[in-house]
């Protein structure tokens, strides 16, 4: 059995533009319960980052970067491929690997605990591991 590669960083790619106007639009969608970015719904509320998500980020044990659809680099675009947005990409040893696509994030139904569980499961399926799974 080969050793799993450790994830160095997670990149959360939101299906939303950057900037305060786009943040306002996303908040309005949440308030009006209009479908917006499912990843934003899990991690952010009307007042910014959810406290439950902040605690989860600390437990995960790796840096989490946020990238908006208008900030995607060419390397990140290659990793995402035809996977679509929103998504979660893992960086392990300098390599970017698509971890969770929009279909998986939809199935989280806004739950931080569900997202955390799926991060662990899909990491293992790709031969990767988060530091918190080493406990």
KABEL-V585837 format. One record per pair of residues at least 6 apart in sequence whose C-alpha atoms are under 7 Angstrom apart, sorted by the first residue. I is the first residue (numbers start at 0). J is the second residue. D is the distance in Angstrom with one decimal. If there is no record, write none. Layout:
# KABEL-V585837
i;j;d
I;J;D
I;J;D
This chain:
# KABEL-V585837
i;j;d
3;126;5.0
3;127;5.0
3;128;6.1
4;91;6.6
4;126;6.4
4;127;4.7
4;128;6.2
5;91;6.1
5;127;5.7
5;128;4.9
5;129;6.0
5;130;7.0
6;89;6.3
6;90;5.8
6;91;4.6
6;127;6.3
6;128;5.8
6;129;5.5
7;61;6.1
7;90;5.6
7;91;5.3
8;61;5.3
8;62;5.0
8;63;6.0
8;89;6.0
8;90;5.2
9;62;6.4
9;63;4.8
9;64;6.3
9;87;6.8
9;88;5.8
9;89;4.6
9;90;6.1
10;63;5.8
10;64;4.8
10;65;6.0
10;66;6.9
10;87;5.7
10;88;5.0
10;89;6.2
11;63;7.0
11;64;6.1
11;65;5.0
11;66;6.1
11;86;6.2
11;87;4.7
11;88;6.5
12;65;6.1
12;66;4.8
12;67;5.7
12;68;6.8
12;84;6.9
12;85;5.5
12;86;5.3
12;87;6.1
13;36;6.5
13;38;6.3
13;39;6.6
13;66;6.2
13;67;4.9
13;68;6.1
13;84;6.6
13;85;4.8
13;86;6.9
14;36;5.3
14;67;6.5
14;68;5.5
14;84;5.2
14;85;4.8
15;21;6.9
15;36;6.6
15;67;5.7
15;68;5.6
16;67;5.3
16;68;5.4
16;69;5.5
17;67;5.5
17;69;6.7
25;35;6.5
26;45;5.4
28;34;6.6
28;35;6.1
36;85;6.7
37;104;6.4
37;105;6.1
37;109;6.9
38;85;6.2
38;104;6.5
40;109;5.7
41;109;4.4
41;110;5.9
41;111;5.8
42;48;5.9
42;49;5.8
42;52;5.6
43;49;5.1
52;111;6.1
58;131;6.4
59;129;6.6
59;130;6.8
59;131;5.4
60;130;5.8
60;131;6.0
78;95;5.8
78;96;5.8
78;97;5.8
79;97;5.8
82;100;5.9
83;100;6.7
83;101;6.4
84;100;6.8
84;101;5.7
85;100;6.6
85;101;5.2
86;99;5.4
86;100;4.6
86;101;5.7
87;97;6.4
87;98;5.5
87;99;5.0
87;100;6.7
88;95;6.4
88;96;5.5
88;97;4.4
88;98;5.1
88;99;7.0
89;95;5.7
89;96;5.2
89;97;6.3
89;98;6.1
90;96;6.3
98;121;6.3
98;122;6.7
107;113;5.3
107;114;5.8
122;128;5.6
